[in-house]
Amino acid sequence: MAKLTIEDLKKIKEKASHTVALRSGQASVTVTVHIGECGIKAGARDVMKTVLEAKSESERTDIKVLAGQCLGLCDSEPNMTVQIKGSSKPVVYQKMDSVKAKQVFERHIIGGEVQKEFILEKV
């Protein structure tokens, strides 16, 4: 068996720290993709995949991504909720697709700018 290098140990520690942060709930941002029957039909799985990929690319350990229940607003599916710790209330986005989800991730979650054109007004 090959000996582990310092770099190997650092990578293992980094990966373990990331996993522990996710499990312990130490998230400053929670993203919920609402995956009910209507959401799945409307493309919620693609939205979830996009958000998970964007999170992975960002290497942020303080973002939690969850699958949530249907909001009961079938006409607005797929929906995605972003809750940033310290914000007064969550932002619910409607009619998401991969392109919009990527934009919300980059501009709202990373950049702090709510994407008003996608907001679901009636919650």
C-alpha positions in Angstrom: 0.0 0.0 0.0 1.3 3.4 -0.9 2.0 5.9 1.8 -0.2 8.9 2.2 1.3 12.3 1.5 0.5 15.5 3.3 -1.5 16.6 0.3 -3.5 13.4 0.4 -4.3 14.0 4.1 -5.3 17.6 3.4 -7.8 16.5 0.7 -9.3 13.9 3.0 -9.7 16.5 5.8 -11.3 19.0 3.4 -13.8 16.4 2.1 -14.6 15.3 5.6 -15.1 18.9 6.8 -17.5 19.5 4.0 -19.5 16.4 4.7 -19.7 17.2 8.5 -20.8 20.8 7.8 -23.7 19.5 5.6 -24.8 16.9 8.2 -24.6 19.2 11.2 -26.9 21.8 9.6 -24.4 24.6 9.8 -25.7 26.3 6.7 -26.1 29.9 6.1 -28.2 29.3 2.9 -30.9 26.7 2.4 -32.2 26.0 -1.1 -35.3 23.9 -1.4 -36.4 22.5 -4.7 -40.1 21.5 -4.4 -40.4 18.1 -6.0 -44.0 17.0 -6.0 -45.7 15.2 -8.8 -46.5 18.4 -10.7 -43.0 19.7 -10.1 -41.4 16.5 -11.5 -43.6 16.8 -14.6 -42.6 20.4 -15.0 -38.8 19.7 -14.7 -38.0 19.9 -11.0 -35.4 17.1 -11.3 -33.4 19.1 -13.8 -33.6 22.1 -11.5 -32.3 20.0 -8.6 -29.5 18.6 -10.7 -28.5 22.2 -11.8 -28.5 23.5 -8.2 -26.4 20.5 -6.9 -23.9 21.0 -9.7 -23.7 24.7 -9.1 -23.2 24.1 -5.4 -20.5 21.6 -6.1 -18.7 24.0 -8.5 -18.8 26.8 -5.9 -17.2 24.6 -3.3 -19.2 26.4 -0.6 -19.8 24.3 2.5 -22.5 26.6 4.0 -25.2 25.8 1.4 -27.8 23.1 2.1 -29.9 21.8 -0.8 -33.1 20.0 0.1 -35.9 18.3 -1.8 -39.2 19.8 -0.5 -42.9 19.1 -0.8 -45.2 20.6 -3.4 -46.5 24.1 -2.6 -49.8 23.2 -4.1 -49.4 25.8 -6.8 -49.3 23.6 -9.9 -49.3 26.4 -12.4 -46.1 27.9 -11.0 -44.0 24.7 -11.0 -41.2 23.9 -10.7 -40.7 26.1 -7.6 -37.5 26.7 -5.6 -37.2 28.4 -2.2 -34.0 30.3 -1.1 -33.6 31.1 2.6 -30.5 33.0 3.6 -29.7 33.1 7.3 -30.5 36.5 8.7 -33.0 37.4 6.0 -36.5 38.2 7.1 -38.3 35.7 4.9 -37.6 33.1 2.3 -37.8 33.9 -1.4 -39.9 31.5 -3.5 -39.0 31.3 -7.2 -41.5 30.0 -9.8 -41.4 28.3 -13.2 -37.7 27.4 -12.8 -35.6 25.7 -15.4 -31.9 24.9 -15.5 -31.0 28.3 -16.9 -33.1 30.2 -14.3 -31.8 28.0 -11.5 -28.2 28.7 -12.4 -28.9 32.4 -12.5 -30.6 32.4 -9.1 -27.7 30.4 -7.7 -25.0 32.7 -9.1 -26.8 36.0 -8.5 -28.9 35.5 -5.4 -27.2 32.7 -3.4 -23.7 33.7 -4.2 -24.1 37.4 -5.1 -26.9 38.4 -2.8 -29.2 39.9 -5.5 -32.7 38.6 -5.4 -33.9 37.8 -8.9 -37.2 39.6 -8.8 -38.4 38.6 -12.3 -38.7 34.9 -11.1 -40.4 35.5 -7.7 -43.7 33.8 -6.9 -45.8 36.7 -5.6 -48.6 34.6 -4.1 -47.4 32.2 -1.4 
